[in-house]
Amino acid sequence: MSEMRVVGVRVELPANQPILLLRETEGERYLPIWIGSVEATAIALEQQGVRPARPLTHDLLKDVIGALGRELEQVRITDLREGTFFAELVFDGDIRVSARPSDSVALALRVGVPIHAEDSVLQEAGLIIPDEQEDEVEKFREFLDSVSPEDFRGADT
């Protein structure tokens, strides 16, 4: 199992599909995960330090976990089946709850817990970006610095 860090989210054109990009903390592999626009917005807001006037769903979940006296210890991306990623929230007492990776990452960022990915998932879906493409990763980071939450709202919102 490898610890991952959130590089960020971006919108893949022309389909307007948000992608969450994770990278191994102590490695070279990246893990791209296609996610929904609501979750992309939640992740981007947290990365940018934006606090909405009212709590978003992931903020609410963080507060509920604390109110119940539980502690989220880590998030794990556990599987990839037929193009769908699976994750779990790992709580104190080794309590595990199945969750979508996008929700798990949004919650992990708010709580400040590590994100891990199973080696089998990284072997199947992980990408190594050659040195000449590192410039693309830098452009991606620059994009993240300039993106706003409105960029993730769908045309029907």
N, C-alpha and C positions, 0 to 999 in steps of 0.2 A: 504494500500500500504506500502511495506517495502523497506527501502533503502538497497541496496546490495553492496558488494565489490567484486572485482575480485580476486579470489584465484589464478587462472591461467589457462593455457591450457595444455593438454597432449594428446598423441596419444593413442587411445584405440587399443590394439592388440587383435586378429590377423588381424582385418579388416583395420588397419591403419586409423581409423576415429578419427579426432581431437574432443576433448570435452572441452568446456568452463565451468569452475566451478565457480559459484558465491556463496556467503554466505551472509546471513542477517547480517547487521551491528550490529543490536541490537536483535539478535535472534540466534537460533540454526540450522535453516534450511539451507541446501545447495540446489542449483539449477544447475543440470548438463544439458548442452545444446550441442547437437552434431552440429558441425559447419564445414565449408569447410577449406581446408588446407591454402588457401590464407588468409582468415580472421584470422586463428590461427596464421599464421606467423606475420600478422600485429599487433595482440594483444601481442604476445610474444616479438616482437621487441620493442614495446612501453614500456612494463613492464621492459625490460632489459636496456632501455635507449639508444638503438642503433638508430643512425640517418643514414638512407641510403643516398647515394650521391645525389639522386634525390627523390623528394617527392613521397610517395606512394599515392594511391587513397584517403585514409582517411586523409592524410596530405593535399592533394589538396582540399578536401571538407572543411576542417577546414579553409584553406586560403580563399576559395570562400565565406564561410559564413561571415568571417570578412570583406572581400572586399565589400560585399553587405550591410554592416552595421547592420547585424543581430546578435543575440546572442542566442546560444544554451543554454537553461536553465537546461534541464534534459533529460534523456533517460528513457523510461518506457517499460518494458516487459508487454504487455497488455493481451495476450491471448495464449491459447494452444488449437489448433484444429487438430484432427486426427494426432497427433504426431508432428505437426509443430508449433513452437513458433512464435509469432508476437510481434513487438515492434513499438514504435513511437518516433520520435524526437520531443521534445517540445521546441519551440522557443519563444522569447519575443513576446508579443502581442497574446499569446496563439495560435500561429500557430503550427499545428501538421502535421508531415509528416510520413507516414507509412514506416517502414524499417525492415530489418532483424535484429534480436538481435545481431548477430555477428558484423555486420557493425556498429550498434548503440553503442556497447560496445567499439569497436576500436576507434570510434570517441569520445565517452565520455572520454576515457583515455587521448586522445590528448588534448581535450579542458579543462578537469578537472571539469566536471560536474557530479552530482550524477546520479546513476543508481537505478531505482526503479522497483519492480515487484509487480503486482497486487496480492492481497491475494488469489484470485481464482486460479492463476497460481501456487503459492506456495503450496496451498492445494492439487492440483492435481499432481504436479511434484516434489515438494520439498522433500528433504530427511533429516532425522535427523540421524546423525552418532553417534552411541553409543560411550561411553568413550573408550571402548577397540579398537575402530576403529580410534580414534584420532591419533594413531601412523601412520595409513595409510595416514591421511591428512598431517602429518609431512613429510612422505616419498614423498608425492606428491609435497610439497613445495621444498624439496631437489631436486626432479626431475626438477622442474621449474628452479632452480638455475643452473642446469647443462645442460639444453637443449639449442640447438642452432637453428637458423632459418632454417638451412639445414635439420634438423630433420623433418620439416613439408613439405618439397618438395616431391611431388609424384614421383613415379617411371618413369613417362613419361616426367618429366621436365628436 
